Amino acid sequence: MAVKCDASFGNHPLDVPPRCHTRSGKQLRDPLRSLFARKVTLAWPRHWIAIRSFRVQSELVLFGGMMLFGKRKRVVKRILIVEDEPLTAFDNETMLTDLGYDVAATVDDFERAVALLDPESVDLVLSDLRLTGQRTGLDLARAARNKGIPVLLSTGYNIPEEARALVLGWLQKPYTERQLKNALEAVDRLLGGEKVKPGKGFELFATEQ
């Protein structure tokens, strides 16, 4: 069966042969490829390439810095919770665990807290001002200071003036997990020898002036 060919386009700019010609597809693609290549070249101006190159270099420098210095080590890892309100004690345990701290123990009175004051197992005491029994968080702070363990006092009442000489700072109740996190990070920096500024809902007694 004979195949009917289209007539030639003559002096067409693309010089396309008839449709049945074996070179028609190749000759059609080559001019279009050239046009497309020129369009792509024009769509990537030199200043854009320079900006992108600078951005990539910056990202590599930042990434290298993070890899070089790494994450800062915590000074405070193990925390003793002393709280006479069961719900607050439970919340503290949950929040501290979520923040990556180890809860050494949770107690509600002075006697049991004192028995757990060991610098080898406790880095910080998070204590309420009011405890079960006659003794208070200030009494616990005196005992902890003798063992070289810092105390962060938490209370919804006004902080007694004498507490400033006994505890590292105080956290105002009620507090959120974010406020607890910020307070503990400030305590960590302070114990690590850095100067820190007071934050929302907490105060440290050895801060930057």
C-alpha positions in Angstrom: 0.0 0.0 0.0 1.4 3.3 -1.0 1.8 6.1 1.6 0.9 9.5 0.7 3.4 12.2 1.7 2.6 15.8 2.6 4.0 18.5 0.3 7.3 20.1 1.3 7.1 23.4 3.2 9.7 24.9 0.9 11.7 27.7 2.5 10.2 27.3 5.9 12.4 28.7 8.8 12.6 25.3 10.4 13.2 23.6 7.1 10.9 20.7 8.0 10.7 17.9 5.5 7.4 16.2 4.6 5.7 14.3 7.4 6.6 10.8 6.0 10.3 11.7 5.7 12.5 9.8 8.1 14.5 12.9 9.1 11.4 15.0 9.8 11.3 14.2 13.5 15.0 14.8 14.1 15.0 18.1 12.2 12.0 19.3 14.1 13.5 18.5 17.5 16.9 20.0 16.8 15.7 23.6 16.1 13.3 23.5 19.0 16.0 22.1 21.3 18.2 25.0 20.3 15.5 27.6 21.0 14.7 25.9 24.4 18.4 25.9 25.4 18.7 29.6 24.6 15.6 30.3 26.7 16.9 28.4 29.7 20.2 30.1 29.5 18.6 33.5 29.6 16.4 32.4 32.6 19.5 32.0 34.8 21.1 35.4 35.1 24.6 35.6 36.6 23.6 37.6 39.6 21.1 34.9 40.6 23.8 32.3 40.4 26.1 34.4 42.5 23.5 34.8 45.2 22.7 31.1 45.2 26.4 30.3 45.5 26.8 32.7 48.4 23.7 31.2 50.1 25.1 27.6 49.7 28.5 28.7 51.1 26.8 30.4 54.1 24.7 27.3 54.8 27.9 25.2 54.8 29.6 27.5 57.2 26.7 27.5 59.6 26.3 23.7 59.3 30.1 23.4 59.9 29.8 25.6 63.0 27.0 23.5 64.5 29.0 20.3 63.9 32.1 21.9 65.3 30.7 23.2 68.6 27.8 20.7 69.1 25.1 21.0 71.7 25.9 22.5 75.0 26.2 20.0 77.9 23.8 20.4 80.8 25.2 21.1 84.3 21.8 20.1 85.8 20.6 16.6 84.9 19.1 15.1 88.0 16.5 17.0 90.0 14.9 16.2 93.4 11.3 17.3 93.6 10.0 18.4 97.0 6.3 19.3 96.8 3.4 18.8 99.2 0.6 19.2 96.6 0.2 15.8 94.8 -1.1 17.2 91.5 1.7 19.8 91.3 4.2 17.1 92.1 2.9 14.9 89.4 2.9 17.8 86.9 6.5 18.6 87.8 7.6 15.0 87.2 5.8 14.9 83.8 7.3 18.3 82.7 10.8 17.5 83.8 10.8 14.1 82.1 9.4 15.7 78.9 12.3 18.3 79.1 14.9 15.5 79.3 15.8 15.7 83.0 16.1 12.7 85.3 13.8 12.9 88.4 15.9 11.7 91.3 12.8 11.3 93.5 9.6 13.1 94.5 8.9 13.7 98.2 6.7 16.0 100.2 8.5 16.6 103.5 11.8 17.8 104.9 12.9 14.6 106.6 12.7 12.4 103.4 14.2 15.2 101.3 17.2 15.6 103.5 17.8 11.8 103.4 18.1 12.1 99.6 20.6 15.0 99.5 23.6 13.4 97.8 25.7 15.4 95.3 26.4 12.2 93.5 22.7 11.7 92.7 21.1 15.1 92.8 22.2 18.2 90.9 19.4 20.5 91.9 16.4 20.6 94.3 13.1 22.0 93.1 11.3 22.7 96.3 8.1 24.3 97.4 8.3 26.8 100.2 5.6 25.1 102.2 6.1 21.4 102.9 4.3 18.7 104.8 5.1 19.0 108.5 6.7 21.8 110.5 9.8 22.3 108.4 9.8 24.5 105.3 11.6 24.8 102.0 14.0 27.3 103.6 15.1 24.6 106.2 15.7 22.3 103.3 17.7 24.9 101.5 20.0 25.3 104.5 20.6 21.6 104.6 21.2 21.4 100.8 23.6 24.3 100.9 25.7 22.4 103.5 25.9 19.5 100.9 26.7 21.9 98.1 23.4 21.3 96.2 21.6 24.3 94.8 17.9 24.9 95.4 15.3 26.5 93.2 12.4 27.5 95.3 8.8 27.5 93.9 6.0 29.3 95.6 2.9 31.4 95.0 3.7 33.6 98.0 6.1 36.4 98.5 9.6 35.2 98.8 11.1 35.8 102.3 14.1 38.1 102.3 16.3 35.5 104.0 15.7 33.1 101.1 18.0 35.2 98.9 21.0 34.0 100.9 19.9 30.4 100.8 18.5 29.5 97.4 19.7 30.0 93.9 16.4 31.6 92.8 12.7 31.2 92.9 10.0 30.2 90.4 6.6 31.8 90.8 3.5 29.5 91.0 1.6 28.6 88.9 4.0 28.1 86.1 3.9 26.5 82.6 6.3 24.0 81.2 7.9 26.8 79.1 8.5 28.9 82.2 9.9 25.9 84.0 12.2 25.2 81.0 13.4 28.8 80.8 14.1 28.9 84.6 16.1 25.6 84.5 18.1 26.7 81.5 18.9 30.0 83.3 20.0 28.0 86.3 22.1 25.8 84.2 23.9 28.7 82.5 24.4 30.4 85.9 25.9 27.2 87.4 28.1 27.0 84.3 29.6 30.3 85.1 27.6 32.5 82.7 25.8 35.7 83.6 22.0 35.5 83.0 19.2 38.0 83.0 15.9 37.6 85.0 13.1 36.0 83.1 9.3 36.0 83.1 8.0 34.3 86.2 11.3 33.5 87.8 14.3 35.3 89.4 17.8 34.2 90.1 19.8 35.9 92.9 23.1 35.9 91.1 22.2 37.5 87.8 23.7 40.0 85.5 23.5 43.6 86.9 
